[in-house]
Amino acid sequence: MPRIKEVEFWSFLDALQRASDSGQKIEPLDKDAWKTYLKEKRMSEPMMEEFAKSRFMTFSKVIIEDDSEWSGFYMYSVDDEGALKWDP
């Protein structure tokens, strides 16, 4: 059963920067890639959003798609210095 877990924010930002630099980041604006990833991995964006809304005032969504432990679906808040990961 999947769960949503909190990850260390500053390490997450480092991983996000590496993914961005190497072209291994998917954002919601990349509609086809976004939908395909979530469908293939059987991840629920609405469930994750509800959890993020209860934790953060504002948040962003991102998928890191690399071969590291950071690969996955995240919601994070720079203002609240927090990040959540969908853990399948």
C-alpha positions as CSV (number, residue, x, y, z in Angstrom):
1,M,0.0,0.0,0.0
2,P,1.4,3.4,-1.0
3,R,2.1,6.0,1.6
4,I,3.2,9.7,1.7
5,K,6.3,10.4,3.6
6,E,8.2,13.6,4.5
7,V,11.8,13.9,3.2
8,E,14.6,16.1,4.2
9,F,14.0,19.4,2.5
10,W,17.5,20.6,1.7
11,S,18.6,17.3,0.4
12,F,15.5,17.2,-1.8
13,L,16.4,20.6,-3.2
14,D,19.8,19.4,-4.1
15,A,18.3,16.3,-5.8
16,L,15.8,18.5,-7.6
17,Q,18.6,20.8,-8.9
18,R,20.6,17.8,-10.2
19,A,17.4,16.4,-11.9
20,S,16.7,19.8,-13.5
21,D,20.3,20.2,-14.7
22,S,20.3,16.8,-16.3
23,G,16.8,17.0,-17.8
24,Q,15.3,14.4,-15.5
25,K,12.6,16.5,-14.0
26,I,8.9,16.4,-15.1
27,E,6.6,19.3,-14.2
28,P,2.8,19.5,-14.5
29,L,3.2,21.7,-17.6
30,D,4.7,18.7,-19.4
31,K,1.1,17.3,-19.5
32,D,1.8,14.1,-21.5
33,A,4.9,13.0,-19.6
34,W,3.2,14.0,-16.3
35,K,0.0,11.9,-16.9
36,T,2.0,9.0,-18.3
37,Y,4.3,8.8,-15.3
38,L,1.5,9.0,-12.8
39,K,-0.6,6.4,-14.6
40,E,2.3,3.9,-15.1
41,K,3.3,4.2,-11.4
42,R,-0.3,4.2,-10.2
43,M,0.1,7.4,-8.2
44,S,-2.9,9.5,-7.1
45,E,-2.3,13.2,-7.7
46,P,-5.5,14.3,-5.9
47,M,-4.7,12.2,-2.8
48,M,-1.2,13.7,-2.7
49,E,-2.6,17.3,-3.2
50,E,-5.0,16.8,-0.2
51,F,-2.2,15.7,2.0
52,A,0.0,18.6,0.8
53,K,-2.8,21.1,1.5
54,S,-3.0,19.9,5.1
55,R,0.8,20.4,5.5
56,F,1.7,23.5,3.4
57,M,0.2,26.9,2.8
58,T,1.4,26.8,-0.8
59,F,3.2,24.0,-2.7
60,S,4.6,22.9,-6.0
61,K,4.6,19.5,-7.7
62,V,7.4,17.8,-9.5
63,I,8.5,14.3,-10.6
64,I,12.2,13.4,-10.5
65,E,12.9,10.6,-13.0
66,D,16.4,9.4,-12.5
67,D,18.1,6.2,-11.2
68,S,18.7,7.6,-7.7
69,E,16.8,7.1,-4.4
70,W,15.3,10.5,-5.2
71,S,13.3,9.3,-8.2
72,G,9.6,9.8,-7.6
73,F,6.6,12.1,-7.2
74,Y,6.9,15.1,-4.8
75,M,5.0,18.0,-3.5
76,Y,7.1,20.7,-1.8
77,S,7.0,24.1,-0.3
78,V,9.9,26.5,-0.3
79,D,8.0,28.8,2.1
80,D,7.4,26.0,4.6
81,E,10.7,24.3,3.9
82,G,9.1,20.9,3.5
83,A,8.8,18.1,0.9
84,L,6.5,15.1,0.6
85,K,7.2,12.0,-1.5
86,W,4.7,9.4,-2.7
87,D,6.3,6.1,-1.5
88,P,4.8,3.2,-3.5
